[in-house]
């Protein structure tokens, strides 16, 4: 941390903490820009961006910039003016040109062929209706140069279409024939001038908008970094960039590499295709010493990378399969130059999937349309099955097409209208019915020699959309165990909304709608009739007041009111976690919520409780603050289906299924292409940012860069298909639903259909056997393999538990535990506890204060040289907190120094002696807890010394109070267990005098512990 310039005590922000910090940074930037107004660059930038977008899209743009902080920093590294110049050069726009300048030049008198345009206007006036409209625009343009800027839009539309191309017909033939000059050439020349102006103007807007956006993004990044520094925190990207900066720094990097070189022999990269550029640079820097100087030959060094470019699907984390191939070539070259061994080991044998599944994958990606972006070289995509002879199945169902709209009552309320006619709903119903049929009839999974279980099924979608909800509903209706979605937004979950609603009621009991939601929810479960009777005809009376008044005569409502009143009484006095833990635990809230919403709601409940603790650690705990904090961030719960397998159907995105597998896989989301990204574009070559606020500002340079990005998106779309297909072990079902628009060429379903057509057998698919009249039919494709080998012998699944008999003690009441022994405090034995002092007396307090001060001095002064003790004692006793007079200070100091200076006590305070030694143990079954003032352990003897400040001290051992003797007897007994071979001697050191009084073993024996 020191070399990297970060605090050694830094903390790492989680996703929510980082989002919260970014939000605070964004708010500060917006406030600063607002206060800046149009006087400063930041205020101008905000005005430009706000003129193009609304609040929601503004947040998306800021998020896109935050996700590319590295590119943004590099783009503005030489200043915002330099970035503007680079953008102008890329867009072929003169540096410093604004749209206002272009408009003024275009509209200036004499800028166009006015005589020719007048002739064209005259000719157009004799033509069609469109010709005459264009004639009026041209005539007005030529007649009033000072008004041209107001006519600019209409004039531009006369020549160009909405997408900025020149209209095919600028004048009809009949109208052109009436002109004495070549008006067609005149109009074409003017159209080209208009197009050039339109493109230049669009480029100027694009440059202005991009520069404004990057200025705001740069300010946001700086504000975000400042807040992290103030918190002593880093996010994940900081860890990567910090390590990279450290390895790049000229004065530090060699030293870091030298230190690492001593113990760095092996570098292992797992899932190397998902490595982003900064991570690759770190790996390259760490490995540089493997190939340099003596390090290349003095001992064996290895780099071992496991990766598959076909499965590179994390471009949103800036992973790039081309970078994977470049780094492979880089290390191959470095290895050859160092005369070391390099091997590329293709892994073609699949231990996961059956032959039909692998044959289908190979056939699909044998097509050029499917190979693009998946196969990154000229070699075929080929798999060899290790599971030869195992039964497998691949089916492609015909897509679900929209049905004619037969809604006979379009005015019905949405909650009463059936949505079964929707294609995605029909497909969800069919998949759920198929799974239910397998389970009910015990269909065998031949390769495994057992019936299909719910946990065998995995449904993979490309994105979380309405289909996921429809499939969950369909499975639950059929009572098929289902694990729910792999990711969920916490605040969108019903169980969390119920808990939040209860919290909002506790903050504002007069919120009638919130209280009604709470009463109707699972926590109180009032039925519709009870709630209606409670809320109806109450005038201006609040629902909470009505509930309490009705509770006086209705026992059920009285119980509800009493519970809510108890929550209200605690809401302002306990932290959020304690409040909700009581509601969910002792009050039975968790049980009620899970009974209504299902076991999958438990994850959301646990995450919600975890967030209450997170909030309390980072903020002043309050219910209102917690609910505001929760609403400010979209907390996403990620459910790890791989780490905690259950016997339930799993529904995941293909991204979430990376690394997972299942005997049966459905791919239902196969008919739609990914939507083009419209937030922010970075050029591939120069990493220039380009922001097009609206489609009307499209220019050729932007179009070419956008098309290149689109091709990369479609290539990853096809790699995502490869990942989805390869999750299947035994069976693979490919299906899809169609919208009103025709399916796009290149969608997953078409790629799979075209690939399977040559190897699969057509079959008649009929979904009416699954879901009745809402089913559909058509030609499907099937590729099957028979079981010729022995079934797989599976280990018992974790979800199957053997039947256990409970031991007898489970049903028996445990015996009562004995009361714990009363602790013994040697300085205050149980039979000699001092009586309580009068609260009006000061003598006891003064005596104890004096004794404590003497003990402190006797504890600490022996650690100082003898010549420094008096000054140290004087300073200590003079502290105002002690409240001692000068006389009292002199008296205590003199008494203490007399003890320390006495020659007979040298061994007690000399080297090897210990002060204030804690002593804990068991004496005759009693717990002992005490502290010895001074302990001296010698070879054969242990000396225990206890300081006493009693005045006047007793003259003989016989006059010593029994409480003191009992105290030493306890010490002696405990130390005897620790030092059984030593003689234990005890003494009292009276500070007045001073005088050391040894206590004989006989006296201590008379006071047993």
Buried (B, 14 or more C-beta within 10 A) or exposed (E): EEBBEBEEEBEEBEBBBBBBBBBBBBEBBBEBBEEBEEEEBBBBBBBBBBEBBEEEBBEEBBBBBBBBBBBBBEBBEEEBEEBBBBBBEBBEBEEEBBBEBBBEEBBEEEBBBBEBBBBBBBBBBBBBEBBBEBBBBBBBBBEEBEEBBEBBEBBBBBBBEEEBEBBEEBBBEEBBEEBEEBBBEBBBBBBEBBBEBBBBBBBBBBBBBBBBBBBBBBBBBEBBBEBBEEBEBBBEBBBBBBBBBBBEBEEBBEEBBEEEBEEBEEBEBEBBBBBBBBBBBBBBBBBBBBBEEEBBEEEEBEBEBEBBBBBBBBBEEBBBBEBBBEBBEBBEEBBEEBEBEEEEEEEEEBEBBBBBBBBBBBBBBBEEBBBBBBBBEEEEBEBEBBBEBBBBBBBBBBBBBBEEEEEEEEEEEEEEEEEBBBBBBBBBBBBBBBBBBBBEEEEBBBBBBBEBBBBBBBBBBBEBEEBBBBBBBBBBEBEBBBBBBBBBEBBEBBBBBBBBBBBBBBBEBEBBEBBBBBBBBBBBEBEEEBBEEBBEEBEEEBBBBBBBBBBEEBEEBBEBBEBBBEBBEBBEEBBBBBBBBBBBEEBEBBEBBBEBBBEBBBBBBEBBBEBBBBBBEEEEBBBBBBBEBBEBBEBBBEBEBBEEBBBBBBBBBBBBBBEBBBBBBBBBBBBBBBEEEEBBBBBEEEEBBBBBBEEEBBBEBBEEBBEBBBEBBBBBBBBBBBBBBBBBBBBBBBBBBBEEEEBEEBBBBBBBBBBBEEBBEEBEBEBEEBBEEBBBEEEBBBBBBEBEEEBBEEEEEEBEEEEEEEEEEEEEEEEEEEEEEEEBBBEEBEEBEEEEEEEEEEEEEEBEBBBEBBBBBBBBBBEBEEEEBBEBBEEBBEEEEBEBEEEBBEBBBEBBBBBBBBEEBEEBBEEEBEBBBEBEBEBEEBBBEBBBBBBBBEEEEBBBBBBBBBEEBBEEBEEBEEBBBBBBBBBBBBBBEEEEEBEBBBBBBBBBBBBBBEBEEEBBEEBEB
